[in-house]
Amino acid sequence: MTIRIVIDRERCVGSGNCLYWAPGTFDLGDDGVSVVVDPEGDDEERIRVAAEGCPTRAITVENRTGPAEGPDEAENEG
């Protein structure tokens, strides 16, 4: 099973909680808002904990059972 990580960039306040829990997956962009740098940078459990720890609930982790759409599972919205 693969996952899809979606960040609502309008809700993100750049707290860095996601970086604490899953530093291989998330980073803060130049604008101080979270981005996915590697959707496979951490194990799924750590990514889900990072999403749950987001104070504004800006991160969504979705299960995928089919092939990935495009070269990257991650998506940054906003």
N, C-alpha and C positions, 0 to 999 in steps of 0.2 A: 504494500500500500504506500502511496506517496501522499504528501500533503501540499497544500497551497497556502501560502502566508500572504495575507492582505493587510496593509497598513493604511488606515484612514489618516492621511497626512494633515487634514484639517482638525482632527481631534487630538493628535499627538502634541504634547507639550514639552517633549525632549527631556523627560525625567531621567532617562538612562537606566530604568529598571530592566528593560529588555537586554541591555548590554551586560548587566550584572549576571542575569540568569543564563543568557545564551550569547556569549561574546563572539563566537564563531559565526553566528547567523546575522546579528544585528550590529549596526553602527549608527552614529548620528551624522547626517549630511552637513554640508557647509552652512545650511540654514538652521541647524540645531534640531532637525526633525529626524525621527528614526527612518532608516532604510534597511532593506534586506541586502546583505552583501554576499551571503552564501546560504541558500535554503537548506543545504545539507551540512552546514558548518557545525551543528550540534545535533544530538539525538532528539528524536521527536518529543520525548518527555520534557526535556529542558526547554524546548521551543514552546510547548504548551504552558509550562510554568511561567515562562516569560510573558506570554500573552495574558495569562490570568493575573499576573502581577502588574500589568499596565494600569496606572491609576485612572486613565481616561477611557480604558477599554478600546484603544485605537487599533489593537492587533487582533486579527481573526485568523484562526487556523482551521482549515477545512480538509476533510478527508477526500482523497481522490482515488478512484479505483481504475480509471482508464489511463491512457497514455497522456503525457504532459502536452499542454498546448504551447507550442513554441519551445525555445531553448531553455527557458527558466521557469521554475515552478512559482517563483515569487512574483508578487505584483504590488506596486505601490500606487495607491489611489490618492486623488486629491489634486 
